Structure formats: structure tokens, C-alpha cells
Amino acid sequence: MSKEIAEQAIDVQSRTYKYRRSPDQDAAELQRYPVVVIGAGPVGIATAIDLAQSGVNVVLLDEDNTLSSGSRAICFSKRTLEIFDRLGCGQPVVDKGVVWQTGKVFFRDKVLYDFNLLPDTGYRRPAFVNIQQYYVEAFLLDRATELLNLDIRWKSLLVGIEQDSEGALLTVETPDGRYQLRAEWVVACDGGRSTTRQLMGLESKGHTFKDRFLIADIKMGASFPPERWFWFDPPFHPGQSVLLHKQPDDVWRIDFQLGWDADPVAERQPEKVIPRVKALLGDDAEFTLEWVSVYTFVCMRMDKFRHGRVIFAGDSAHGVSPFGARGANSGVQDAENIAWKLRYVLDGKAPESLLDTYDSERSYAADENILNSTRSTDFITPKNQASMDFRNATLDLARDFPFAQKLVNSGRLSVPATLLDSPLNTPDADKFEGNLVPGSVAADAPIEEGGAAGWLLDKVGNEFTLLVFADSPAARLPTSAELAWLAKECGPVSLVVVTNQAGVKIQPDVNGRVITDVAGSAVKRYDGRSGTTYLLRPDQHVCARFRSFNPHDVHAALRRATGNS
């Protein structure tokens, strides 16, 4: 079904998913599950898939049985696409989506400058893909239904939750009445108005910015390029800002700044929306309205993302403004962070305290996103005349001076947080060049394996991986016995050997896959001189690196990365 959706412009939003009475409702005893995920949006489905494809039995509850309405989150970043690849649904998202990496910033009626978010080549995925959230949910659900140990229960509303030292007791409302089930762990991915959070008496704290924006999804056959266009004080909407994005199916997303005094109900009416769109496109423009919404800026988060046996992810844990595409992308990164840690705790390979690093790592990422979102909001919506004068002076300078362009903030676009201070990192003992420090996301690169072209990130992930660079048979590589010793305490460890030319032979007692760095990109990005060894986490983050393989150093790094030291 994913391929069919990717190739045809069909009304995915008409999909409904069948409610089925759970056998738990007729069971003589209370049923217990390792993990229950609350909420079938992108974050919840991604979390459930990640756990299930690694062998964990998962129940996914959602109060509805349809996909999201309207475009909602539309900008999915390179890192999110890489995560979707690991989850088995990246290609249909890219096939259906609108690929882009270039943007333009306008001040009044002139282009100030343009920018390229991914000037370097040699990556499988683009900087961003624009695609309506309902398509992403559909592709994720297509993948989810392939996993027999993932039980999706529609029209199942969480109405009660009680915790003890061994798990949580959940009460669920369905069309057939209420029933209860137990979970060792609960992951709450039920959005900004999280029912789970309310039932537990918890709250998010932060700031609501006093401005309103109109989202108008319109369908038209325009010839604009697939770029991000942002206007400050355009003549067709003076004193405000406007953002334009292309989506699949000839749908265009336009965000109009309205001001705090705008009536959010009146502004959604066609008689108010259509004149604004025609002011941008021209009176003769032909289009239809697909979806309209009015929103305010909110930057907030919970004090803690873990509360006993309940873990919060995505908008239920933190919220930011839409400018910068940091909401859904950050949420999917929450999902990959918590999934492997839960699995290791459930398998007895890590102590429960490993889950506290989800809170510290993703709180750090949330604070970074909130900071960037707040700065964008302050620049886009100045709070007083002095701020407005500074902004406009900066925009005037940016037309001719590159230094001023760096001060212009139309939304700093989403990039994954580098978890520099994570307790799971082993500090460098050797000198390295480049950006792939412990705590960073591993970089992709074109490779060959057995004569077949491929990508480096497809060869790592889901378990700990040793990535070892070897340009000759003399390079010290982990033996099969050493890998078995490393795995005894901390779970499976795979080996990927990166060579600089096809046909390099490795020692017969080495059991790993051998890939060729066909363009030299991997060596460049990893500063991968021969012998260099990286230890990558199951979520493809660097947690240690060494200039040569030493089993005792790697063992210590593994213990640290699993919270066992």
C-alpha cells in the first residue's frame, strides 16, 4: 500500500482503521505487556515500530481511528528521514514528498539572499522533504502493520493510570466499555494536550507568545520552485511576515502573520482567507482551500520527561513554534532515543537508570530547540518599536553584507542536537578532526558492499556497532572471540570494516561486514585513518572513538554507554 500511496495523489485522509475488541477485555486475568505506547501520531508510531522490530511486544493505544487532519507538520529533516530508513519506511516518504534544500528570504519586495541547507553531496537523504503529516502517519502505519508483535488498538482512550514499582495499571475506554491492562513501561506520545500528563497531574511550563498566524493549505498549479520562501513586511501583507512551502499533490502551505488582536475564528473563514491569498498570488490566481487553521506560538516543556514508569516524548513533553520545523523532527528523535534504552533495560542488559539519560539527553535537545524557536519568534515578531527598528536595520544590511545575513532569523531549521555532555559518552583520548564528536549523529556516506552500491547508515544501527577503518590487511580488527566477549555483558556488537578499495582482505578470524568507501566521504567525515575505531549506539550516535582498536577500551566504553559503569 505504501508504494500505491507514493505514486498516486489519493485522499489518504479518508482512511479509517478498524476498531477490534481486544481479547484483554474478555481475559480471566489482567494482561501484562512490556511497553504500552499512548498516541498514534508520528512519534508514537515511530516509538512502537522501533521497539517492535527489535523484538519487544508493544501495545499502541489511540483514542481515534483516523489520520491527522490538515498538513500540520510538513518539513521532515534529513535526520528524521534517516530514522525512517532504519524503521523501514523512509523511501515512500521521500518518493511522495517534495525534496528541497534551498530557501529565499525577502524584505518587502526584494530578495535579500538565498541559502543552501546541504551544500555537500554524498548523502542518501536531502536536507528536507515537505510532506503532509497524514502521509507520514500512513507510511508509518503501513510499516507497523507488518510487525506481528505490535498490537494497534484504535478507539482506545486512556482514562486512568496508576503506577507502582513494577509498572503501571492502565484503564482504557473503548466502544465496548472499559478494561484494564498492565505495562512494565508506558511511553506517552499523546500530543501537546496530553491526556496522560493530565491524568498524572503534571504540566508543561513555558511561554505563549502574543501573536497569531494563519495556516492556509491551498491547491493550485503554480510554477514556483520547491523552495522555502519567507517574507518580512511584504507589500501584499504589510507590517507582517509570510512563509510559503510546496507540498505534494499541488498543495501549497502559506503562513500569514496576523497579530495578537486577530479574531482566530473569523480569520479562518473563506471570506477572510481568500483575499489574503490573492494578495500574494494575484487576483486572477485559481486555487481551492484545502485546510485552514490559526495558531499561536508556544515554547514550553515538562520539568522532567521520565516520571517513574511513564516516559513522555514529542509534544507531550515539549512544544515549540512551527518556524524551524523542530516539533515533529525532535519528537521522532525522542522516539529513537528511548526505544533502544527501553529494550536494553527490558533485556537485562542495562540498569533502569539508563532511562534517566533519556531525560537528560532529550531535555538538553528540547532546551536547544526552545532557545532557537524563541529567538526566531523574537525576530519574526518584534515586541516593541526598538526591536522592530533593529530587525529592519538588520534586514536592510543583509541585502549587501553577508555578516548581517547571519543575524536574520526566519526560523533556524531543525538539526539534531549534539549530546556533548551525555554521561553515555567516552571522552576522546586521541586527537580527531571534524564534527563527529561523541554525542553526535553518525554521518552517512556512499559505499559499496560486495559490488553493490549502498549507504553507510544502512549498515549500522539497532545494536551497538564498531565501525573500523582499515586500508590494509595489517590493520588491527576485532576478532570474533573479542566481539563475543564484548557482547556477553552489554548485548550484541556488530562490526563494520571500512576499506578504501574493493578487495581488501581481512583476517579469517574477523566476523564483520566489509564496505568500500567509494568516494572517500567516510574517511573525510570520520577522519578515518587506518585503525580508527568508532563505537556507535543503536540509535546511530557516536559514543566513543579511538585511533586503534583495543578490546578493553571498547569494553569500558560499552559499559559506560549502557549505564553499567
C-alpha positions in Angstrom: 0.0 0.0 0.0 2.9 2.4 0.7 4.0 2.3 -2.9 0.5 2.9 -4.2 0.2 6.0 -1.9 3.6 7.3 -3.0 2.7 7.1 -6.7 -0.8 8.4 -6.7 -2.5 11.5 -5.3 -5.2 9.9 -3.4 -7.2 11.1 -0.4 -5.2 9.4 2.4 -7.2 11.4 5.0 -10.3 9.3 4.2 -8.6 6.2 5.7 -10.1 4.8 8.8 -8.7 2.0 10.8 -11.0 -0.7 12.2 -11.7 -1.0 15.9 -11.5 -4.5 17.2 -12.4 -5.7 20.6 -9.3 -6.7 22.4 -9.1 -10.2 23.8 -7.9 -8.5 27.0 -11.5 -7.4 27.6 -12.6 -11.0 27.9 -9.5 -12.4 29.6 -9.9 -14.0 33.1 -6.7 -12.4 34.3 -5.2 -8.9 33.9 -2.8 -8.9 30.9 0.7 -7.5 31.2 2.9 -6.0 28.4 6.5 -4.8 28.3 5.6 -1.5 26.7 2.4 0.4 26.0 2.6 3.5 23.8 -0.1 6.2 24.1 -0.9 8.1 20.9 -0.6 7.1 17.2 0.9 10.2 15.8 4.3 10.1 14.1 6.2 10.0 17.4 4.1 7.2 18.9 4.1 5.1 15.8 7.8 5.5 15.4 8.4 4.5 19.0 6.3 1.4 18.7 7.9 0.3 15.4 11.4 0.8 16.8 10.6 -1.4 19.8 8.7 -4.0 17.9 11.2 -4.5 15.1 13.8 -5.2 17.9 11.6 -7.9 19.4 9.7 -6.1 22.1 6.0 -6.8 22.4 4.2 -3.4 22.2 0.6 -2.2 22.5 -0.2 1.1 20.8 -3.3 2.9 22.0 -5.1 5.7 20.2 -8.4 7.4 21.0 -9.3 7.9 17.3 -9.1 5.7 14.2 -8.2 8.2 11.5 -5.1 10.1 10.4 -4.4 13.7 11.3 -6.4 16.4 9.6 -4.7 19.1 7.6 -1.0 19.3 6.8 0.2 20.0 10.3 3.9 19.1 10.5 5.2 19.2 6.9 9.0 19.7 7.0 10.8 16.4 7.8 14.6 16.7 8.1 17.4 14.7 6.8 17.9 13.1 10.3 14.3 12.1 10.6 14.4 10.6 7.1 17.4 8.5 8.2 15.5 7.3 11.2 12.6 6.4 9.0 15.0 4.4 6.8 16.1 2.4 9.9 12.4 1.9 10.7 11.7 0.6 7.2 9.6 3.4 5.7 12.0 6.2 4.6 11.7 5.6 0.8 7.9 6.1 0.4 8.2 9.3 2.4 10.9 10.6 0.1 9.1 9.3 -3.0 5.9 11.1 -2.1 7.4 14.2 -0.6 8.7 17.4 -2.2 12.5 17.5 -1.8 14.1 20.8 -1.1 17.3 22.3 0.4 17.2 25.9 -0.9 15.4 28.9 0.7 15.0 32.6 -0.1 14.5 35.5 2.4 12.6 38.6 1.2 12.4 42.0 2.7 9.4 43.9 1.4 9.5 43.3 -2.4 13.2 42.3 -2.8 15.1 39.1 -2.3 17.7 39.6 0.4 19.6 36.3 -0.1 19.2 32.6 -0.6 20.7 29.7 1.3 21.5 26.0 0.7 21.0 23.7 3.7 23.0 20.8 2.3 25.8 22.2 0.0 27.9 19.0 0.4 27.0 15.9 -1.7 27.3 12.3 -0.9 24.3 11.8 1.4 21.4 9.5 0.7 18.8 11.9 2.1 18.1 15.5 1.3 18.1 18.4 3.8 14.3 18.3 4.0 11.3 16.8 2.5 7.9 18.5 2.6 5.0 16.1 3.1 1.7 16.4 4.9 1.7 14.7 8.3 -1.1 12.4 7.4 1.0 10.8 4.6 3.8 10.2 7.1 1.4 8.6 9.5 0.0 6.4 6.7 3.5 5.2 5.7 4.5 4.5 9.4 1.2 2.6 9.9 1.8 0.5 6.8 5.2 -0.5 8.3 3.6 -1.0 11.7 1.1 -3.5 10.4 3.9 -5.7 9.2 5.1 -6.3 12.7 3.1 -9.1 14.4 4.3 -8.2 17.9 2.8 -4.7 17.6 -0.8 -4.5 18.6 -2.5 -1.3 17.5 -5.8 -0.6 19.3 -7.9 2.1 17.8 -10.7 4.0 19.6 -9.0 3.2 22.9 -8.8 6.3 25.2 -6.7 6.2 28.3 -8.9 7.3 31.2 -6.8 6.1 34.2 -3.2 5.4 35.1 -1.8 4.2 38.4 1.9 3.4 39.0 3.8 1.1 41.3 7.4 -0.1 41.4 6.8 -2.8 38.8 4.8 -0.9 36.2 1.6 0.9 35.5 -2.1 -0.1 35.6 -3.9 1.5 32.7 -7.7 1.9 32.3 -8.9 2.2 28.7 -12.3 3.4 27.4 -13.5 1.7 24.2 -16.8 1.4 22.3 -17.3 -1.8 24.2 -16.7 -0.3 27.6 -13.7 -0.1 29.9 -11.0 -2.6 30.6 -7.6 -2.6 32.3 -4.1 -3.8 31.3 -0.7 -3.6 32.9 2.5 -2.2 31.3 6.0 -2.5 32.6 6.7 0.8 30.9 4.5 3.5 29.3 5.6 5.9 26.6 3.2 8.9 26.4 3.2 10.4 22.9 -0.3 11.9 23.0 0.5 15.4 22.0 0.5 18.9 23.4 -2.8 18.4 25.3 -1.5 15.0 26.6 -4.2 13.1 28.4 -1.5 11.0 30.2 0.0 14.2 31.6 -3.3 15.5 32.8 -4.3 12.2 34.4 -1.0 12.2 36.3 -1.5 15.8 37.5 1.6 17.0 35.6 2.1 20.1 33.4 4.3 21.8 30.8 5.7 25.2 31.7 6.8 27.9 29.4 5.7 30.9 27.4 2.9 31.7 24.9 3.9 34.4 22.5 1.3 37.1 21.8 0.9 36.7 18.1 -1.3 34.7 15.8 -0.6 33.0 12.5 -2.9 31.7 9.8 -2.1 28.5 8.0 -3.8 28.2 4.6 -3.3 25.0 2.6 -4.3 25.8 -1.0 -4.4 23.6 -4.1 -3.1 25.2 -7.3 -1.0 24.5 -10.3 1.8 27.1 -9.6 5.2 27.1 -11.2 7.1 28.2 -8.1 10.2 26.2 -7.4 10.3 23.8 -4.4 12.0 26.2 -2.1 11.2 27.8 1.3 10.2 31.5 0.8 10.0 33.8 3.7 8.9 37.5 3.5 9.4 40.2 6.1 7.0 43.1 5.6 5.9 42.2 2.1 3.8 44.7 0.1 0.9 42.2 -0.2 0.8 41.8 3.7 2.4 44.9 5.1 3.9 45.0 8.6 3.7 41.2 8.9 5.5 38.1 7.7 4.6 35.3 5.3 6.0 31.8 4.7 5.4 29.7 1.5 6.1 26.0 1.2 5.3 23.5 -1.5 3.7 20.1 -0.6 2.7 17.0 -2.6 -0.4 16.9 -4.7 -0.1 20.6 -5.9 -0.8 21.8 -2.3 1.0 24.9 -1.1 1.3 25.9 2.6 1.1 29.6 3.3 1.6 31.0 6.8 0.3 34.6 7.3 1.2 36.5 10.5 -2.0 38.1 11.8 -1.1 39.9 15.0 -2.3 39.2 18.5 -5.6 41.1 18.2 -6.8 39.0 15.2 -10.0 37.0 15.8 -9.0 33.3 15.4 -12.5 32.3 14.5 -13.2 35.0 11.9 -9.7 34.6 10.3 -10.5 31.0 9.4 -13.5 32.0 7.3 -13.0 31.8 3.5 -14.0 35.5 3.0 -11.0 36.4 5.1 -8.5 33.9 3.8 -9.1 34.2 0.1 -8.3 37.9 -0.2 -5.0 37.3 1.7 -4.0 34.5 -0.7 -5.0 36.6 -3.7 -2.9 39.5 -2.5 0.1 37.2 -2.6 -0.7 35.3 -5.9 -2.7 37.9 -7.8 -6.4 38.4 -8.3 -6.5 36.0 -11.3 -5.0 33.1 -9.4 -7.0 29.9 -9.4 -6.9 27.8 -6.2 -9.0 26.0 -3.7 -8.7 26.0 0.0 -7.7 22.6 1.4 -7.3 23.3 5.1 -7.2 26.4 7.3 -6.1 26.9 10.9 -5.0 29.7 13.2 -2.3 29.1 15.8 -0.2 30.9 18.4 3.5 30.5 19.3 4.1 28.3 22.3 7.5 27.3 23.8 7.2 25.0 26.8 8.3 21.7 28.3 7.8 19.5 31.3 10.3 19.7 34.1 11.2 16.0 33.7 10.4 13.6 30.8 10.5 10.5 32.9 8.1 10.0 35.8 8.6 6.6 37.3 7.4 4.0 34.8 5.9 6.7 32.5 8.1 8.4 29.9 6.9 11.4 27.8 8.0 12.0 24.2 7.2 14.5 21.5 4.7 17.3 22.1 3.5 15.7 25.3 7.0 16.5 26.7 7.9 19.7 24.9 6.5 22.2 22.4 8.0 24.8 20.1 6.7 27.2 17.4 6.4 25.8 13.9 9.2 28.0 12.5 12.3 25.9 12.2 10.4 22.6 11.8 11.6 21.5 15.2 8.5 19.9 16.6 7.9 16.6 14.8 11.6 16.2 14.0 12.6 16.5 17.6 9.8 14.1 18.6 11.0 11.4 16.2 14.5 11.8 17.7 12.9 11.3 21.1 11.4 8.1 19.9 14.7 6.6 18.7 16.4 7.7 21.9 14.0 6.0 24.3 13.3 2.9 22.2 16.8 1.3 22.4 17.2 2.2 26.0 13.9 0.6 27.0 14.9 -2.5 25.1 18.2 -2.8 26.9 16.5 -2.4 30.2 13.9 -5.0 29.4 16.5 -7.4 28.2 18.5 -7.0 31.4 21.5 -5.6 29.5 21.2 -2.2 31.3 20.1 -0.9 34.6 16.8 1.1 34.9 18.9 4.2 35.5 19.8 4.2 31.8 16.3 5.6 31.2 17.3 8.7 33.2 19.7 9.5 30.3 16.7 9.8 28.0 15.5 12.6 30.3 19.0 14.3 30.4 19.7 13.9 26.7 16.3 14.9 25.3 15.8 17.7 27.9 19.1 19.2 26.5 17.8 18.8 23.0 14.4 20.4 24.0 16.1 23.3 25.6 18.2 23.8 22.5 15.1 23.7 20.3 13.2 26.1 22.6 16.1 28.5 22.6 16.2 28.6 18.8 12.5 28.8 18.5 12.3 31.7 20.9 15.0 33.6 19.1 13.2 33.0 15.8 9.9 34.2 17.3 11.5 37.3 18.8 13.0 38.3 15.4 9.9 37.5 13.4 7.5 39.2 15.8 9.3 42.2 17.5 7.8 43.1 20.8 8.4 46.9 20.7 9.4 49.7 18.3 13.1 49.4 19.3 13.1 45.7 18.4 11.3 46.4 15.2 13.9 49.1 14.2 16.8 46.7 15.0 15.2 44.0 12.9 14.5 46.2 9.9 18.0 47.7 10.1 19.5 44.2 10.1 17.3 43.3 7.1 18.5 46.4 5.2 22.1 45.5 5.8 21.6 41.8 4.9 21.0 42.8 1.3 24.6 43.8 0.8 26.6 42.4 3.7 26.9 38.7 4.4 27.7 39.2 8.1 24.2 40.7 8.6 22.6 37.7 6.9 23.7 35.6 9.8 21.7 37.8 12.1 18.5 37.4 10.1 16.3 34.8 11.7 13.3 33.5 9.8 13.4 30.2 11.7 16.7 28.3 12.4 15.9 25.0 10.7 16.0 21.7 12.6 19.2 19.8 13.0 19.8 17.0 15.5 21.3 18.0 18.9 24.9 17.0 19.6 24.7 15.4 23.0 28.1 16.7 24.1 27.6 16.3 27.9 25.9 12.9 27.8 27.0 10.6 30.6 27.0 7.8 28.0 29.9 9.3 26.0 33.5 8.3 26.5 35.7 11.4 26.2 38.3 11.5 23.4 41.8 10.4 24.4 43.1 10.9 20.9 43.0 13.9 18.5 40.4 14.0 15.8 39.4 16.5 13.1 35.8 17.2 12.1 32.5 17.3 13.8 31.8 13.7 14.7 32.5 14.1 18.4 31.0 11.7 20.9 27.3 12.6 21.2 26.9 13.5 17.5 24.8 11.6 15.0 26.9 9.3 12.7 27.3 10.7 9.2 26.2 8.9 6.0 28.4 8.2 3.0 28.1 6.3 -0.3 29.7 2.9 -0.1 29.8 -0.5 -1.9 29.4 -3.9 -0.3 30.0 -7.0 -2.4 30.0 -4.9 -5.6 26.5 -3.4 -4.8 26.1 0.4 -4.2 24.7 1.4 -0.8 24.9 3.8 2.1 26.9 3.6 5.3 24.0 4.3 7.7 22.1 1.3 6.3 24.9 -0.9 7.7 24.7 0.4 11.3 22.1 0.9 13.9 19.6 -1.2 16.0 22.5 -2.5 18.1 26.0 -1.3 19.1 28.3 -1.2 16.1 32.1 -1.0 15.8 33.0 1.0 12.7 36.7 0.3 12.0 38.7 1.9 9.1 41.2 -0.4 7.5 43.2 0.4 4.4 45.4 -2.7 4.6 45.3 -6.3 6.0 47.7 -5.2 8.8 45.0 -3.0 10.5 44.0 -4.3 13.9 40.5 -5.5 13.8 38.2 -7.1 16.5 38.2 -10.9 16.3 35.1 -13.0 16.6 36.1 -14.0 20.1 36.6 -10.4 21.1 33.2 -9.4 19.8 31.6 -12.3 21.7 33.4 -11.2 24.9 32.1 -7.6 24.4 28.6 -8.9 23.8 28.5 -11.1 26.9 27.7 -8.2 29.2 26.2 -5.5 27.0 24.4 -7.3 24.2 25.2 -7.8 20.6 28.0 -5.8 19.0 28.3 -5.8 15.2 31.4 -5.0 13.2 31.6 -2.9 10.0 35.0 -2.6 8.4 35.5 0.4 6.1 38.2 0.0 3.4 39.5 2.4 0.8 39.4 0.0 -2.1 37.4 -3.1 -3.1 39.0 -6.4 -2.5 40.9 -5.7 0.7 41.2 -8.9 2.6 40.7 -9.1 6.4 41.9 -11.7 8.8 40.0 -15.0 8.7 39.1 -14.8 12.5 37.3 -11.5 11.9 33.5 -11.7 11.5 32.1 -8.5 10.1 30.8 -6.9 7.0 33.3 -5.1 4.8 32.3 -2.0 2.9 34.2 0.2 0.5 34.4 4.0 0.9 33.9 4.6 -2.9 34.1 8.4 -2.8 36.4 8.9 0.2 33.5 10.6 2.0 33.5 8.3 5.0 37.2 8.8 5.6 36.8 12.5 5.3 33.8 12.8 7.6 35.1 10.4 10.3 38.8 11.4 10.0 39.2 7.7 9.4 42.8 7.0 9.1 43.6 3.3 9.2 42.8 1.7 12.5 40.4 4.4 13.6 37.5 2.8 15.5 34.1 4.3 16.3 31.6 2.8 18.7 28.1 3.7 17.6 24.9 3.3 19.7 21.8 1.5 18.4 20.4 5.0 17.6 23.4 5.7 15.3 25.0 8.2 17.7 28.7 8.2 18.3 29.5 7.3 21.9 33.3 6.7 21.7 36.2 6.8 19.2 39.8 5.6 19.2 42.7 5.7 16.9 43.2 2.0 17.2 41.1 -0.9 18.4 41.7 -2.0 22.0 39.1 -4.5 23.4 39.5 -3.2 26.9 38.9 0.4 25.9 35.9 -0.6 23.9 34.6 -2.7 26.7 34.8 0.2 29.1 33.0 2.4 26.6 30.2 -0.1 26.1 29.7 -0.4 29.8 29.5 3.4 30.0 27.1 3.7 27.0 24.7 1.2 28.6 24.8 2.7 32.1 26.7 -0.2 33.6 29.7 1.8 34.9 
